[in-house]
Each structure stands twice: as C-alpha cells, then as structure tokens.
Amino acid sequence: MTDTTRTPLAGTPSLLRAINDRAALELLLANGPLSRTQIGSLTGLSKPTASQLLARLESAGLVEPVGTTAGGPGPNAQLYQVNPACGYVAGLDVTPARVKVAVADITGVVLAEHTAVTKGWPAAETVERTAAAVAETVRAAGLAPGSLREVVVGVPGALDPASGKLRYASHLPGWHSPRLLAEVTAAFGTPVSVENDVNLAAVAEQSSGAARGCEDFVLLWVEEGIGAAIVIAGRLHRGFTGGAGEVGYMPVPGAPVVHKQRRKNSGGFQELAGGPAVLALAQEHGLAAPTAEQAIALALETPGSGDRFLETLAERLAVGLAVIASVVDPELVVISGGIPTAGGDRLRGLVEEALAHISIPRPEVRCSTVPGSPVLHGALQRALATAREAVFSTH
C-alpha cells in the first residue's frame, strides 16, 4: 500500500535567507538603527547568522553602518540602518486648483515638497506640467533625474479598471485621456499608479492616523465635494468599476433626488452636506463667511445661532453616514477634509450623537489625526510599499 502521507517541505536556504533579510529590513524601518545583537534578538537568529545577514544586506547596498551604541557595559556595538539612498518615491495630491508633490527616500523621510497652482493650465498640457512639477521637486530634494522608483497620484475620481478611464472627475481637466495611465507613466519616466484621493487618505489614517490598528472602518471626506473610503478586513474596497465610496452621488433623505448625476456631477448627499450646501446653511443661520470652513469657525465662536447651525450640519452628515453604516457596519468612522477639520471635536461629537439617534450600527466617530495633507501622506505610503517590495525582494 502506498503511503500518501506527505511531510511539509522545508524552506530552501535561499528562501529562508530572503525571509530573514526582509524581516530584518522591516525591523530596521520600524525601529531605527539596530545592532547585530538587537536584530538577532528580535528575529530569533543566532549572532553568526545575524552577522551574515547584515553583511549580505550591506553588500547589496540595502543597509549601512551608522554610529555605535554608547553608555552600556562592554564595548560599543555597531548600529545599522536601512540605506535611504536605495530608493526614492513621490506622492501627489491633485485637485482642480493645484498639485502638491512630495518626494521621500525609502525610509519614508520627506526630502522636498512643492505645490504648483494649476489655474490657467491648458487641459492638453496638464500631464506634462504635472510631470514638470515632479521633476522640480526631485531637483529640490537634491536628486538626479530618473531617481524615482514609484509615483502614486491621488485624484478626486477613480480609474475604471476595465476601460482605464478616470470616472467621477468631470471637474478635473486634463486627466481624461483613455490612455491616461500610459501617458502619465511616459511623462514621469517612472512607474505610476493613479488612486482615488479619499482612498489614499484612508491609507494614511490606517498607517499612522486615527484608524491605526482598525481593519473595518469608513473615512468620510467633506470639503467642496463629499467622498468616502471603505476598508473591510484591512483592505480598501474599490468596487467593480472603482467607484466604491462615491457617496456624494448617494440619494439621501432631506435632499431632492438628482437625475442625470453624471451631467450635473452631483447627488443627494452632495446637495445636502457638500461645501456649497454648508455655506447656504450658514447664511440661513446668519453666519456670513466666504468659505464653508470659515463659516464653521465663525459658528464655533457664535453661541445660539452657531450652535444650531452645527447641530443641523451634524444631522445632515449623520444621515449619509447612517446609510453607509447600515450597509457596511464599520467599527469606526473617521471624518476628514476641510469641513470636519474646521469643526474639530465639537462637530465630531455632534455627528456621533446624531448618528446614534438614527442608526442601529453605532460606530465610534473620530477626527483625522494625520497632519497636513492626508492624501499626500497616503500617496507616499502606497508608493513606499510598492518600492520596498521591489527593492527588498530583488537583492
């Protein structure tokens, strides 16, 4: 009788080395400079094996010595860090008004940032001018042309995976070529990914912000327009056409049903709680301000009418969130963008309270804790993940 019992195959020496090398690199990224002994202790490797690992990584240009330990008993030990020069990336935050660019090394340290105002750009030159803004940021970082390994572009829309066209972004001129990804890649001269901006904000919150450690959450972004990112089991849910989270088009109670949404580039939730609606609501409460964010700031300083305005705004936001929560049932909701940021903890608390009154799922509501542009942070995080996979896996 044939014995069909199989013994699990042991990893080959080269596979085990690759696994140990990657584990050491991740530890160095997370913890900063480490000694051979520390790497051995954290990975469970013997001192001779840890020494061989570091020698291998140093020879490949992936790690470099940087100072020594001091202050402890015995001789000082050599410290090692990931070599920042083994790869560079760029992240972009694109809006109809401007393009923000940041360049970082493989460790995530930002070397340079640049903002290009896009007013007056001919649509036909948008991609080339954006590439020029990236090149200018690369120069400002002190790097040579062609240094970037990966670029991630955050846009207020979504690439349709079937057609390759940018959808939900009629307000963004110059980004609607049917060969957009190929044209952007050619103009930048490096691999490029185009991602929804709110999805990238969620990447930033999950990596280092309010959603850190949370695998089921929704990020609601509210500025001139409204969008959402949905993270399920730790992964972004993009939907069949890439449009998951385009909640501004969602019909909601309290707003008229918008027909021909594509032509109007708007929907019920947008009409109820987007930037123009917030400004109109502020005027109804006697709060005159040029922008929605300034109206909210004024409301925070105006007892009575300001309180009523904030309560009504929170109820409107909660209506949309209740629809989302009833479908997704998230553990957490993160509110981000200019309007929630202006409202701070006061608006957050009102939204959480209003949501609890109208929704069976009652997720915690948190404000964004990512400083600066969450979209830019998320673009860099996504670019770094791709670049590290390439750099750390090919030595």
HELIX and SHEET records of a PDB file:
HELIX    1   1 PRO A   13  ASN A   31  1                                  19    
HELIX    2   2 ARG A   36  THR A   43  1                                   8    
HELIX    3   3 LYS A   47  SER A   59  1                                  13    
HELIX    4   4 PRO A   84  CYS A   86  5                                   3    
HELIX    5   5 ALA A  123  GLU A  125  5                                   3    
HELIX    6   6 THR A  126  ALA A  140  1                                  15    
HELIX    7   7 LEU A  180  PHE A  188  1                                   9    
HELIX    8   8 ASP A  197  SER A  208  1                                  12    
HELIX    9   9 VAL A  247  TYR A  249  5                                   3    
HELIX   10  10 GLN A  261  LYS A  264  1                                   4    
HELIX   11  11 GLY A  268  ALA A  273  1                                   6    
HELIX   12  12 GLY A  275  GLU A  284  1                                  10    
HELIX   13  13 ALA A  292  LEU A  300  1                                   9    
HELIX   14  14 SER A  305  VAL A  328  1                                  24    
HELIX   15  15 GLY A  338  ILE A  358  1                                  21    
HELIX   16  16 PRO A  374  SER A  393  1                                  20    
SHEET    1   A 3 LEU A  34  SER A  35  0                                        
SHEET    2   A 3 GLN A  78  VAL A  82 -1                                        
SHEET    3   A 3 VAL A  63  THR A  68 -1                                        
SHEET    1   B 5 VAL A 110  VAL A 117  0                                        
SHEET    2   B 5 ARG A  98  ASP A 105 -1                                        
SHEET    3   B 5 TYR A  88  VAL A  94 -1                                        
SHEET    4   B 5 LEU A 148  VAL A 155  1                                        
SHEET    5   B 5 VAL A 192  ASN A 196  1                                        
SHEET    1   C 2 ALA A 158  LEU A 159  0                                        
SHEET    2   C 2 LEU A 166  ARG A 167 -1                                        
SHEET    1   D 5 ARG A 235  LEU A 236  0                                        
SHEET    2   D 5 ILE A 226  ILE A 232 -1                                        
SHEET    3   D 5 PHE A 217  VAL A 222 -1                                        
SHEET    4   D 5 LEU A 332  SER A 336  1                                        
SHEET    5   D 5 GLU A 364  CYS A 367  1                                        
END                                                                             
